[in-house]
């Protein structure tokens, strides 16, 4: 009885809610997902359904890379240290159909998705029904974790706020490549290549002037790239013409934004890579603030490089 009382005292707060303060710290690389399922489920139709959306190719990359690096383990091994991984999907057979997303069930921070149903077909139906919720929960969790890691050591960029009215949490490993009153270029050198952030603004009517939003975004970024991004031998830094960019609606600092993902290239050169562009509608200043991250890293996986850039851009605060 004494043991039960102690557990209750430490596991609940005054409001009767679960107290997470005693939980161990979670672990895991960014975008590494644990799937807990029996080998039978994983090797059958359920596993195929899981891989169809959680290991689908990430948007906007020049080569196919899965959204998540997935590691499967049977429930019998999911104990102790294994329960500390930051994001996981637990799939099992049970007497009733159940779906839930839980924050910090075994560690902190942690996002766990639990799916259970009597049959494989019902499990697959639940996964299909809640696919968007699952993707959104895992994505938000990993962005938050990436931003937490970025905050450990930040670059001082007061001049960016003074000139363009925006602040970003940028790791100290980045350096300013170019800075003026209307254009910023910040980059981090890699062993092979670099990750880059560019910030500038355009009048609101330049983007909203007709119905082809994605066409206008491409024209603007190609114009800026040609004017401000130096390339050897008079090459042009432009949007890859062979692949249509992805366009989404998004939000940055509470403001509507067009989110564009695609591939850039240097025309007539063997240089290319992925870009992520946010055109943030800043009505207070009658402008679109453009925040873009792009990577040049030949022969290197680019999913997590672009994901870090996304986390940085989503940290934007606009005056």
Backbone bond lengths (Angstrom), bond angles and torsions (degrees), N, CA, C in turn:
res aa  C-N    CA-C-N  psi(-1)  N-CA   C-N-CA  omega(-1)  CA-C   N-CA-C  phi
1 X - - - 1.458 - - 1.519 110.96 -
2 X 1.341 117.72 -41.66 1.462 121.30 179.81 1.519 111.16 -60.17
3 X 1.333 117.19 -38.50 1.462 121.25 -179.38 1.522 109.83 -64.29
4 X 1.338 116.48 -41.20 1.452 120.54 179.88 1.515 110.59 -63.26
5 X 1.312 117.20 -42.29 1.461 121.43 -179.00 1.523 110.38 -62.65
6 X 1.323 117.18 -45.21 1.465 121.02 179.98 1.522 110.23 -61.02
7 X 1.321 117.01 -42.21 1.461 120.96 179.85 1.518 110.95 -61.40
8 X 1.291 116.53 -43.88 1.458 120.61 -179.63 1.522 110.38 -63.48
9 X 1.340 116.81 -42.21 1.450 120.23 -178.61 1.523 111.91 -63.03
10 X 1.326 116.49 -38.66 1.449 120.01 -176.13 1.524 113.15 -87.30
11 X 1.320 117.55 -17.86 1.459 118.48 -175.61 1.513 113.03 -100.22
12 X 1.322 119.04 -7.39 1.449 121.80 -179.80 1.516 110.31 -128.76
13 X 1.321 116.55 146.95 1.451 119.86 174.36 1.525 109.26 -96.07
14 X 1.324 116.37 -172.22 1.466 120.27 -174.60 1.527 112.27 -63.77
15 X 1.326 117.26 -24.86 1.460 120.08 -178.57 1.520 111.84 -90.00
16 X 1.336 116.92 3.24 1.446 120.69 179.96 1.505 113.81 83.45
17 X 1.348 117.06 7.51 1.453 121.33 179.04 1.522 110.59 -88.97
18 X 1.334 115.44 156.98 1.453 120.43 179.71 1.519 110.08 -64.21
19 X 1.328 116.69 133.40 1.459 122.96 178.31 1.524 108.30 -95.37
20 X 1.340 116.40 117.41 1.458 120.92 -176.89 1.526 113.53 -93.20
21 X 1.323 117.54 2.27 1.459 119.74 -173.03 1.525 113.17 -66.40
22 X 1.316 117.53 -23.43 1.464 120.63 -178.12 1.524 112.85 -89.84
23 X 1.327 118.31 -5.53 1.449 121.15 -175.53 1.530 111.59 -69.56
24 X 1.329 117.68 146.38 1.465 120.37 176.46 1.523 111.31 -70.88
25 X 1.325 116.75 160.66 1.464 120.73 177.47 1.521 109.74 -71.87
26 X 1.315 115.37 140.58 1.462 119.93 178.13 1.525 109.99 -76.78
27 X 1.331 115.21 170.13 1.457 120.44 179.82 1.514 109.72 -146.13
28 X 1.318 115.70 173.97 1.461 120.70 178.59 1.508 112.05 126.62
29 X 1.326 115.95 145.00 1.452 120.88 175.13 1.529 110.15 -70.09
30 X 1.323 115.70 156.71 1.458 120.65 178.20 1.534 109.82 -59.51
31 X 1.329 115.24 133.73 1.471 123.46 177.51 1.529 113.50 64.75
32 X 1.332 116.83 27.21 1.465 122.07 170.24 1.517 108.43 -102.12
33 X 1.321 116.82 121.06 1.462 122.75 -173.07 1.521 110.86 -114.23
34 X 1.328 116.29 130.74 1.462 121.59 173.11 1.526 108.83 -92.84
35 X 1.313 116.74 129.60 1.465 121.84 173.22 1.520 107.47 -113.22
36 X 1.325 116.13 119.70 1.458 121.46 179.29 1.519 107.24 -101.26
37 X 1.308 115.26 112.77 1.471 121.70 -178.96 1.516 107.95 -161.42
38 X 1.308 116.13 151.15 1.459 119.04 175.83 1.523 109.39 -62.46
39 X 1.315 115.93 155.88 1.464 119.80 177.91 1.527 111.04 -59.20
40 X 1.330 116.62 -34.77 1.456 120.85 179.74 1.526 110.91 -62.34
41 X 1.340 116.65 -45.94 1.460 119.99 178.93 1.528 111.02 -66.70
42 X 1.312 116.42 -43.69 1.464 121.10 -175.58 1.529 112.18 -65.44
43 X 1.318 116.40 -37.35 1.461 120.65 -177.06 1.536 113.12 -85.80
44 X 1.327 116.15 -1.27 1.459 120.36 -179.11 1.511 112.53 -109.99
45 X 1.332 115.03 -152.48 1.457 121.11 -176.08 1.523 113.34 -65.77
46 X 1.332 117.21 -31.22 1.469 120.31 178.97 1.526 109.89 -64.87
47 X 1.317 116.58 -47.61 1.456 120.33 178.31 1.514 111.96 -60.40
48 X 1.319 116.00 -39.29 1.461 119.93 178.59 1.522 110.65 -63.75
49 X 1.330 116.79 -41.28 1.466 120.84 178.85 1.529 111.11 -63.87
50 X 1.322 116.64 -38.83 1.469 120.87 178.42 1.523 110.10 -64.62
51 X 1.313 116.48 -47.49 1.465 120.21 -177.80 1.527 111.84 -66.43
52 X 1.334 116.62 -29.03 1.462 120.11 -178.41 1.523 112.41 -58.23
53 X 1.341 118.06 -34.63 1.465 117.84 -178.33 1.526 114.00 -114.27
54 X 1.324 118.62 -26.57 1.463 119.45 -179.84 1.526 112.75 -90.21
55 X 1.319 116.88 -17.96 1.465 120.69 173.92 1.518 110.85 -114.21
56 X 1.334 116.79 18.68 1.464 121.00 176.76 1.524 109.39 -67.06
57 X 1.325 118.35 155.61 1.466 120.15 179.49 1.529 111.64 -61.47
58 X 1.321 116.70 135.53 1.461 121.44 176.13 1.522 109.20 -69.21
59 X 1.327 116.37 142.71 1.465 121.23 -178.00 1.528 111.43 -68.92
60 X 1.333 115.13 144.62 1.461 120.73 167.47 1.509 116.63 79.70
61 X 1.331 118.91 14.43 1.461 120.79 178.97 1.533 109.58 -103.61
62 X 1.328 117.28 146.35 1.466 119.24 -177.44 1.522 113.63 -70.00
63 X 1.331 116.75 -28.80 1.466 120.97 173.58 1.524 108.57 -120.19
64 X 1.330 116.61 153.97 1.461 119.88 -179.03 1.523 111.29 -67.88
65 X 1.321 115.54 126.12 1.457 122.93 172.66 1.524 107.31 -136.55
66 X 1.331 118.67 137.56 1.464 119.97 -177.05 1.524 112.11 -71.12
67 X 1.331 116.13 152.72 1.462 120.24 176.20 1.526 111.14 -55.71
68 X 1.342 116.16 -42.54 1.464 120.97 -177.77 1.519 110.53 -133.91
69 X 1.316 114.82 144.13 1.458 120.51 168.49 1.529 106.52 -84.35
70 X 1.310 117.10 115.99 1.463 121.66 -169.78 1.519 111.18 -103.84
71 X 1.320 115.31 134.19 1.460 122.33 172.98 1.521 108.24 -122.81
72 X 1.328 116.94 121.10 1.470 121.16 -179.18 1.520 110.78 -98.71
73 X 1.323 115.67 141.96 1.461 120.76 175.15 1.529 109.75 -142.98
74 X 1.335 118.02 144.42 1.468 120.72 177.46 1.528 110.81 -69.02
75 X 1.330 117.92 152.91 1.467 120.83 179.16 1.522 113.72 -55.38
76 X 1.319 117.79 -31.60 1.465 120.87 -177.96 1.523 112.49 -64.13
77 X 1.343 117.48 -23.30 1.465 120.76 -179.46 1.532 112.25 -99.28
78 X 1.328 115.83 -3.44 1.461 119.38 -176.73 1.530 110.12 -85.95
79 X 1.306 115.52 74.83 1.468 122.32 -179.09 1.528 108.89 -140.46
80 X 1.317 115.86 163.49 1.460 121.44 173.00 1.511 113.85 53.57
81 X 1.336 115.77 -122.67 1.460 122.75 -175.84 1.522 111.92 -56.47
82 X 1.334 117.92 -36.82 1.463 122.03 -176.30 1.531 112.03 -62.36
83 X 1.333 117.99 -23.82 1.458 121.09 -178.16 1.531 113.13 -80.52
84 X 1.312 117.42 0.40 1.460 120.47 -177.89 1.528 113.44 -88.35
85 X 1.340 117.56 -8.84 1.460 118.43 -176.90 1.526 111.05 -64.76
86 X 1.314 115.50 140.90 1.460 122.34 -165.73 1.525 113.93 -68.33
87 X 1.329 118.52 -39.90 1.463 120.49 177.77 1.526 109.12 -126.40
88 X 1.327 115.47 136.93 1.461 119.15 -179.97 1.523 110.79 -152.45
89 X 1.332 113.84 156.52 1.470 123.06 174.65 1.520 107.26 -122.92
90 X 1.323 116.76 120.88 1.467 122.43 -178.63 1.533 107.94 -109.30
91 X 1.316 116.22 113.42 1.463 121.84 -177.01 1.523 109.18 -117.06
92 X 1.326 116.87 131.28 1.462 119.90 -177.34 1.521 111.00 -153.76
93 X 1.297 115.61 163.99 1.459 121.14 171.98 1.522 108.89 -89.85
94 X 1.339 116.43 139.12 1.450 121.55 179.87 1.515 110.48 -148.63
95 X 1.308 116.16 177.98 1.466 120.71 -175.40 1.524 113.06 -74.91
96 X 1.350 116.80 -25.48 1.465 120.94 179.90 1.525 109.74 -133.97
97 X 1.335 115.83 160.19 1.461 121.15 178.42 1.529 109.64 -79.12
98 X 1.331 116.27 123.36 1.466 120.95 -178.33 1.519 110.12 -138.44
99 X 1.333 115.34 141.21 1.463 121.87 173.86 1.524 108.86 -139.63
100 X 1.329 116.66 134.24 1.459 119.72 177.06 1.528 109.95 -155.25
101 X 1.333 114.46 151.04 1.455 122.22 171.95 1.522 106.81 -117.24
102 X 1.320 116.73 122.86 1.461 120.85 -175.60 1.521 110.82 -120.51
103 X 1.317 114.37 137.49 1.458 120.59 176.27 1.531 109.71 -95.28
104 X 1.316 116.53 129.47 1.459 124.76 175.17 1.532 113.79 57.06
105 X 1.323 119.58 49.42 1.465 118.99 179.32 1.532 114.03 -69.45
106 X 1.338 117.73 -35.37 1.463 120.76 -176.81 1.528 113.50 -127.92
107 X 1.331 117.52 -17.80 1.463 122.93 -178.73 1.523 108.06 -152.61
108 X 1.333 116.22 176.18 1.461 119.70 -176.81 1.521 109.72 -143.26
109 X 1.341 118.95 131.09 1.473 126.58 -8.17 1.526 110.78 -75.93
110 X 1.316 116.09 153.14 1.462 120.79 -177.81 1.525 109.42 -161.02
111 X 1.321 115.55 141.37 1.459 121.94 174.26 1.520 108.24 -125.89
112 X 1.323 116.28 119.94 1.450 121.17 -179.52 1.520 111.48 -120.51
113 X 1.319 116.40 135.98 1.458 122.09 176.71 1.520 108.20 -111.48
114 X 1.327 116.54 127.94 1.462 122.51 -178.01 1.526 109.13 -116.04
115 X 1.328 115.57 124.98 1.462 121.55 179.71 1.524 108.44 -130.33
116 X 1.321 116.14 125.83 1.464 120.37 -178.37 1.519 109.71 -144.77
117 X 1.333 116.74 140.67 1.463 121.62 178.17 1.532 108.59 -161.71
118 X 1.333 117.46 161.55 1.473 120.09 -176.62 1.526 114.26 -66.36
119 X 1.332 118.51 -31.00 1.455 120.47 -175.22 1.528 110.92 -128.90
120 X 1.317 115.41 162.97 1.460 119.95 178.63 1.526 111.09 -63.30
121 X 1.319 116.50 -40.68 1.466 119.65 179.81 1.522 111.23 -61.12
122 X 1.319 116.75 -38.61 1.467 119.72 179.73 1.531 111.05 -71.65
123 X 1.324 116.97 -34.96 1.469 119.86 175.11 1.518 109.87 -62.10
124 X 1.326 116.35 -46.29 1.466 121.36 179.88 1.526 110.60 -61.96
125 X 1.340 116.81 -39.37 1.465 120.62 178.61 1.525 111.04 -62.91
126 X 1.339 116.83 -41.51 1.469 120.51 177.65 1.525 111.35 -64.39
127 X 1.316 116.68 -42.68 1.470 120.49 178.48 1.523 110.40 -61.17
128 X 1.313 116.09 -42.48 1.464 120.28 179.79 1.527 111.28 -66.12
129 X 1.325 116.18 -43.18 1.462 120.67 -178.57 1.525 112.38 -63.15
130 X 1.333 116.50 -36.52 1.474 120.62 -173.49 1.523 112.37 -109.02
131 X 1.324 117.25 17.20 1.463 121.12 -176.33 1.530 112.16 -55.05
132 X 1.318 116.51 -47.79 1.469 119.69 -176.82 1.525 111.42 -64.90
133 X 1.333 117.08 -38.00 1.464 120.47 177.72 1.527 111.27 -64.06
134 X 1.322 115.65 -41.69 1.468 120.41 -179.79 1.525 110.26 -63.62
135 X 1.329 116.27 -48.26 1.464 120.26 -179.95 1.526 111.11 -60.76
136 X 1.327 116.77 -42.73 1.464 120.59 -179.06 1.525 111.28 -65.14
137 X 1.331 116.85 -40.98 1.468 120.62 -178.75 1.525 111.53 -65.47
138 X 1.322 117.16 -46.03 1.465 120.24 179.89 1.529 110.96 -66.61
139 X 1.328 116.40 -41.24 1.461 120.19 -178.98 1.532 110.74 -63.12
140 X 1.322 116.63 -46.24 1.467 120.52 179.53 1.518 111.00 -62.14
141 X 1.327 116.75 -40.45 1.464 121.03 179.26 1.521 111.26 -60.69
142 X 1.335 116.83 -44.29 1.460 120.63 -176.65 1.527 112.20 -74.02
143 X 1.334 117.56 -34.19 1.466 119.72 174.05 1.529 109.91 -62.26
144 X 1.334 116.89 -46.47 1.465 121.16 179.84 1.521 110.98 -60.16
145 X 1.332 117.41 -43.29 1.454 120.76 179.83 1.525 110.83 -66.03
146 X 1.319 117.40 -41.41 1.462 119.92 177.99 1.521 110.98 -62.85
147 X 1.320 116.76 -40.92 1.460 120.17 178.28 1.522 111.73 -66.00
148 X 1.329 116.62 -35.09 1.474 119.60 176.73 1.523 110.44 -62.72
149 X 1.320 116.92 -43.33 1.462 121.36 -179.99 1.529 111.12 -66.20
150 X 1.337 115.95 -38.62 1.459 120.48 179.63 1.527 110.88 -61.58
151 X 1.333 117.48 -38.32 1.471 121.72 -176.03 1.527 113.47 -67.45
152 X 1.319 117.43 -13.32 1.468 120.22 -178.54 1.524 111.10 -61.22
153 X 1.333 117.23 -35.78 1.470 121.15 179.48 1.520 108.26 -147.31
154 X 1.348 115.96 106.20 1.469 120.76 -173.23 1.526 112.24 -106.68
155 X 1.323 115.06 151.05 1.459 122.37 174.99 1.529 109.29 -86.25
156 X 1.319 116.85 139.28 1.462 122.23 177.49 1.524 109.05 -82.20
157 X 1.337 115.86 119.02 1.469 120.00 -178.73 1.529 110.44 -134.28
158 X 1.322 117.18 51.73 1.459 120.65 -179.68 1.529 111.53 -60.03
159 X 1.332 117.30 -33.79 1.460 120.10 -177.06 1.530 111.67 -65.65
160 X 1.329 117.67 -29.02 1.464 120.98 177.43 1.526 110.26 -63.61
161 X 1.312 116.64 -42.21 1.466 120.81 178.31 1.526 110.93 -65.69
162 X 1.330 116.48 -41.45 1.459 120.43 -178.28 1.528 111.48 -65.99
163 X 1.337 116.91 -37.60 1.461 120.11 -173.32 1.534 113.23 -89.34
164 X 1.324 116.95 -40.00 1.469 119.76 -175.21 1.524 113.43 -119.39
165 X 1.333 117.57 2.13 1.456 120.53 173.77 1.511 114.41 67.35
166 X 1.324 117.91 34.93 1.462 121.37 179.80 1.528 109.23 -143.45
167 X 1.322 115.52 145.45 1.459 121.08 173.22 1.523 108.52 -119.72
168 X 1.333 115.54 146.05 1.458 122.74 178.43 1.515 108.96 -135.05
169 X 1.314 116.24 142.77 1.462 120.34 171.02 1.526 107.70 -85.76
170 X 1.313 115.62 105.53 1.457 122.15 -176.06 1.517 108.90 -119.89
171 X 1.329 118.49 131.76 1.470 120.23 -179.69 1.525 111.91 -59.85
172 X 1.314 115.65 149.58 1.463 121.15 -178.34 1.523 112.35 -65.91
173 X 1.333 117.90 -14.76 1.466 120.66 178.32 1.533 112.27 -70.04
174 X 1.318 117.64 -14.16 1.460 120.94 178.08 1.534 110.07 -82.95
175 X 1.321 115.83 154.21 1.464 121.59 176.58 1.525 108.94 -130.45
176 X 1.317 115.91 155.24 1.459 120.83 178.93 1.520 109.21 -82.53
177 X 1.325 116.50 117.89 1.460 121.43 179.83 1.524 111.41 -89.19
178 X 1.342 116.20 -32.48 1.459 120.68 179.71 1.522 108.62 -158.19
179 X 1.326 116.73 140.49 1.465 120.27 -179.27 1.524 109.52 -148.49
180 X 1.320 114.74 131.42 1.464 120.68 175.31 1.520 107.93 -148.16
181 X 1.314 117.04 -175.74 1.464 120.08 -178.19 1.521 112.63 -67.47
182 X 1.334 118.08 -21.85 1.465 119.65 -175.36 1.523 114.48 -126.83
183 X 1.342 117.91 7.05 1.464 119.60 -178.18 1.530 110.64 -156.41
184 X 1.333 115.26 131.87 1.475 121.09 175.11 1.518 109.13 -125.75
185 X 1.325 114.97 140.07 1.464 122.39 175.48 1.522 107.49 -133.32
186 X 1.327 114.88 117.94 1.467 121.96 -177.09 1.518 107.50 -124.02
187 X 1.337 117.91 136.01 1.458 118.73 -173.85 1.525 111.81 -143.31
188 X 1.318 114.45 156.55 1.467 122.35 174.72 1.519 108.09 -122.79
189 X 1.322 116.28 126.53 1.454 120.85 179.72 1.526 110.49 -78.41
190 X 1.324 115.69 135.73 1.454 122.80 175.97 1.528 108.72 -109.37
191 X 1.319 116.83 173.00 1.462 119.70 176.43 1.519 110.70 -59.05
192 X 1.326 115.36 -35.77 1.457 120.75 176.45 1.520 108.07 -136.76
193 X 1.323 116.47 93.39 1.449 119.74 178.80 1.511 113.83 108.21
194 X 1.349 116.02 -150.09 1.461 120.66 -176.65 1.517 110.69 -165.40
195 X 1.330 115.39 158.87 1.460 121.80 165.79 1.522 107.08 -108.82
196 X 1.338 116.52 146.55 1.459 120.79 -168.78 1.515 111.72 -139.63
197 X 1.321 115.23 148.87 1.462 122.32 174.26 1.517 107.77 -129.87
198 X 1.326 116.37 131.54 1.461 120.38 173.61 1.525 108.58 -124.77
199 X 1.329 115.61 142.65 1.459 122.61 -177.97 1.522 108.33 -133.55
200 X 1.326 116.72 131.06 1.460 121.27 175.79 1.528 108.09 -158.93
201 X 1.319 117.51 178.60 1.458 121.55 -179.48 1.516 110.12 -134.57
202 X 1.328 115.01 152.94 1.466 120.70 175.47 1.526 107.90 -136.51
203 X 1.342 118.01 152.82 1.467 120.37 176.80 1.524 110.59 -58.81
204 X 1.317 115.87 147.20 1.453 120.17 -175.54 1.524 112.15 -60.32
205 X 1.322 117.55 -36.40 1.470 119.82 -177.11 1.528 112.01 -71.70
206 X 1.309 118.54 -16.19 1.464 120.57 179.44 1.524 111.32 -69.06
207 X 1.326 116.88 -31.35 1.460 120.74 -179.21 1.516 112.15 -94.33
208 X 1.332 117.05 -33.96 1.463 121.87 -175.50 1.526 113.27 -93.01
209 X 1.326 117.71 12.97 1.464 119.09 -170.19 1.525 114.07 -71.57
210 X 1.332 118.90 -22.25 1.465 120.07 174.23 1.522 109.06 -151.73
211 X 1.331 116.81 -171.36 1.458 120.94 -171.62 1.526 113.90 -79.52
212 X 1.314 118.99 -13.41 1.458 121.31 -176.02 1.523 110.50 -89.25
213 X 1.323 115.45 76.64 1.462 119.88 -177.55 1.522 111.08 -61.41
214 X 1.329 116.48 -48.99 1.466 118.32 -177.21 1.525 110.31 -65.06
215 X 1.326 117.24 -35.03 1.457 120.22 176.84 1.520 111.51 -63.96
216 X 1.336 117.15 -40.74 1.464 120.91 178.23 1.521 111.91 -66.95
217 X 1.328 116.25 -39.98 1.468 120.03 178.28 1.527 110.17 -61.17
218 X 1.327 116.73 -43.07 1.465 121.02 179.71 1.528 110.32 -64.46
219 X 1.334 117.51 -44.61 1.464 120.36 179.20 1.519 111.54 -59.61
220 X 1.330 116.41 -42.28 1.463 121.01 -179.11 1.525 110.68 -65.88
221 X 1.345 116.91 -48.38 1.470 118.54 -176.45 1.526 110.88 -68.67
222 X 1.329 118.14 -33.25 1.459 119.72 177.35 1.528 111.09 -68.74
223 X 1.334 116.35 -37.17 1.461 120.48 177.67 1.525 110.65 -65.58
224 X 1.336 116.14 -45.41 1.464 120.24 179.01 1.524 110.26 -65.18
225 X 1.333 116.47 -43.94 1.454 120.04 -179.66 1.510 112.55 -60.39
226 X 1.326 116.06 -40.39 1.456 120.04 179.99 1.530 111.70 -69.79
227 X 1.325 117.05 -31.05 1.466 121.13 -175.21 1.527 113.37 -86.88
228 X 1.350 116.00 -36.97 1.463 119.27 -169.32 1.529 115.15 -112.59
229 X 1.331 117.76 -15.25 1.462 119.94 -174.86 1.525 109.52 -103.53
230 X 1.331 117.38 103.97 1.467 119.56 -176.90 1.528 112.11 -69.52
231 X 1.329 115.20 131.56 1.456 122.11 178.88 1.521 108.16 -130.91
232 X 1.327 116.35 138.05 1.455 120.43 -178.42 1.530 111.29 -63.28
233 X 1.330 115.09 152.08 1.474 122.80 174.28 1.522 112.66 57.30
234 X 1.331 115.82 33.87 1.463 121.84 173.99 1.533 113.73 61.15
235 X 1.309 117.25 26.89 1.455 120.01 174.12 1.523 110.88 -70.35
236 X 1.336 116.68 161.62 1.457 121.18 -178.74 1.531 110.01 -115.84
237 X 1.326 116.12 129.39 1.462 123.28 177.59 1.526 107.94 -85.21
238 X 1.342 116.98 102.64 1.464 120.43 -172.35 1.529 110.64 -135.67
239 X 1.332 115.51 173.06 1.459 121.85 175.43 1.525 109.32 -74.38
240 X 1.330 115.82 135.71 1.469 120.77 177.87 1.526 109.74 -58.31
241 X 1.323 116.60 124.77 1.456 120.96 -175.11 1.525 113.44 -77.83
242 X 1.328 117.43 -23.52 1.469 120.26 -172.20 1.521 113.14 -77.76
243 X 1.338 117.62 -19.00 1.463 120.43 -175.17 1.524 110.40 -125.27
244 X 1.322 116.17 124.85 1.461 120.69 178.88 1.525 109.89 -70.88
245 X 1.336 118.30 128.38 1.463 120.63 178.94 1.536 111.67 -64.68
246 X 1.327 115.58 156.49 1.460 122.37 173.65 1.523 107.96 -87.85
247 X 1.342 116.87 136.57 1.463 121.42 178.58 1.517 109.58 -122.16
248 X 1.347 116.61 129.83 1.460 122.53 179.66 1.525 108.94 -132.47
249 X 1.318 115.99 161.27 1.459 121.59 167.88 1.519 108.25 -91.88
250 X 1.325 116.33 137.34 1.458 119.73 -176.80 1.525 109.15 -143.80
251 X 1.317 115.76 -167.85 1.465 121.34 -179.58 1.526 109.21 -150.63
252 X 1.313 115.98 133.63 1.463 122.53 176.05 1.528 107.93 -128.27
253 X 1.308 116.90 122.57 1.468 122.31 179.13 1.527 111.57 51.97
254 X 1.331 116.80 41.18 1.452 121.60 177.81 1.514 114.78 77.17
255 X 1.325 117.55 4.63 1.459 121.43 -178.75 1.531 109.90 -110.37
256 X 1.332 115.84 144.97 1.456 120.24 177.32 1.521 110.43 -61.59
257 X 1.337 116.12 142.37 1.464 120.67 178.22 1.518 110.06 -144.86
258 X 1.321 115.87 142.79 1.454 121.56 167.43 1.532 107.49 -85.62
259 X 1.314 115.83 127.57 1.463 121.31 178.08 1.533 108.57 -107.84
260 X 1.312 116.45 121.33 1.459 121.64 -179.08 1.514 109.70 -121.36
261 X 1.332 116.09 130.12 1.457 122.10 176.09 1.522 108.90 -121.29
262 X 1.314 116.22 134.46 1.447 119.10 179.62 1.514 111.15 -168.87
263 X 1.318 115.40 -159.32 1.459 122.09 -177.22 1.528 109.52 -123.33
264 X 1.325 116.25 132.81 1.460 121.31 173.63 1.527 108.93 -98.74
265 X 1.316 115.69 162.55 1.463 120.97 175.29 1.523 109.11 -150.47
266 X 1.307 115.71 160.43 1.459 120.90 167.06 1.520 106.08 -101.23
267 X 1.307 115.02 114.90 1.462 120.74 -171.86 1.532 111.71 -55.76
268 X 1.332 114.89 130.82 1.466 124.16 179.39 1.521 113.70 67.16
269 X 1.342 117.00 15.25 1.466 120.96 176.50 1.529 108.40 -125.41
270 X 1.318 116.08 160.27 1.464 119.83 178.25 1.530 109.56 -89.90
271 X 1.317 115.12 59.82 1.464 121.66 178.08 1.517 108.27 -133.46
272 X 1.322 116.27 130.12 1.462 120.76 179.95 1.523 108.71 -164.52
273 X 1.323 115.62 169.21 1.462 120.59 177.93 1.516 110.51 174.76
274 X 1.325 118.01 179.37 1.466 121.61 -178.50 1.528 112.31 -87.70
275 X 1.339 115.53 153.03 1.462 120.27 172.41 1.522 109.72 -134.49
276 X 1.320 115.60 154.65 1.460 124.68 174.56 1.515 107.10 -130.85
277 X 1.328 116.52 121.26 1.451 121.27 -172.93 1.524 109.88 -124.09
278 X 1.338 116.27 129.18 1.461 121.69 172.94 1.528 108.55 -113.77
279 X 1.331 116.55 121.63 1.457 122.00 171.64 1.528 106.57 -102.24
280 X 1.325 115.45 103.20 1.469 121.86 -171.71 1.525 109.44 -93.75
281 X 1.320 116.13 122.95 1.470 120.98 -177.86 1.526 109.92 -78.94
282 X 1.319 115.82 106.61 1.466 122.72 -177.31 1.527 108.15 -108.52
283 X 1.333 115.34 83.88 1.462 120.45 -174.39 1.518 111.98 -65.80
284 X 1.314 117.89 -29.77 1.465 120.97 -179.37 1.529 111.55 -60.95
285 X 1.324 116.06 -28.89 1.469 120.37 -178.92 1.525 112.05 -115.36
286 X 1.336 116.84 13.07 1.469 122.46 177.44 1.529 111.72 50.37
287 X 1.315 115.39 50.49 1.463 119.88 -176.21 1.522 110.60 -150.39
288 X 1.309 114.53 163.89 1.456 121.38 161.88 1.523 106.86 -106.42
289 X 1.305 116.25 124.68 1.454 121.25 173.50 1.527 107.38 -89.82
290 X 1.311 116.66 124.26 1.461 121.49 -176.43 1.525 109.43 -101.28
291 X 1.304 115.48 121.95 1.464 122.87 176.74 1.523 107.08 -119.23
292 X 1.323 116.58 120.34 1.462 118.89 -177.67 1.519 111.27 -134.03
293 X 1.318 115.31 140.63 1.455 121.79 173.11 1.519 109.08 -122.92
294 X 1.331 116.50 134.09 1.463 119.50 178.11 1.524 110.02 -142.32
295 X 1.311 114.46 155.88 1.464 121.93 -174.80 1.516 110.96 -124.27
296 X 1.334 114.59 137.40 1.465 121.01 167.48 1.521 106.59 -122.91
297 X 1.320 116.38 106.37 1.465 121.60 -176.60 1.522 109.18 -150.98
298 X 1.341 116.86 80.41 1.467 120.00 -178.00 1.526 112.40 -57.86
299 X 1.324 115.75 135.92 1.472 123.17 174.50 1.530 112.95 63.58
300 X 1.331 117.16 22.95 1.463 121.32 179.82 1.531 108.55 -125.39
301 X 1.332 116.95 142.62 1.465 120.58 174.83 1.530 109.47 -61.67
302 X 1.302 117.28 137.30 1.469 120.55 -171.09 1.530 113.94 -116.52
303 X 1.322 117.95 -5.47 1.465 119.97 -176.73 1.524 111.64 -56.57
304 X 1.301 118.12 -52.66 1.462 120.61 -175.84 1.518 112.42 -74.22
305 X 1.325 117.79 -26.42 1.465 120.21 174.38 1.520 110.04 -65.03
306 X 1.324 116.55 -45.06 1.465 120.57 177.74 1.526 111.25 -68.92
307 X 1.321 116.38 -32.64 1.463 120.24 179.81 1.532 110.06 -66.22
308 X 1.328 117.52 -39.15 1.469 119.75 175.59 1.523 110.44 -62.11
309 X 1.324 116.55 -41.96 1.458 119.56 178.18 1.533 111.16 -62.60
310 X 1.323 116.96 -39.50 1.462 120.26 176.35 1.528 111.21 -60.80
311 X 1.324 116.50 -43.97 1.470 120.51 178.94 1.527 110.83 -61.42
312 X 1.319 117.23 -39.84 1.469 121.20 178.43 1.525 110.34 -65.03
313 X 1.317 117.26 -49.86 1.460 120.98 -177.11 1.524 111.77 -63.03
314 X 1.329 116.60 -34.95 1.465 120.03 179.66 1.527 112.98 -74.79
315 X 1.324 117.02 -7.58 1.468 120.03 175.61 1.526 111.77 -84.85
316 X 1.319 118.00 -0.84 1.471 122.41 -173.91 1.529 111.92 -59.27
317 X 1.341 115.10 137.41 1.453 123.07 171.26 1.527 107.40 -123.18
318 X 1.334 115.80 123.44 1.449 121.25 -173.38 1.514 109.80 -109.12
319 X 1.312 117.12 127.11 1.477 121.71 -179.17 1.521 110.60 -69.04
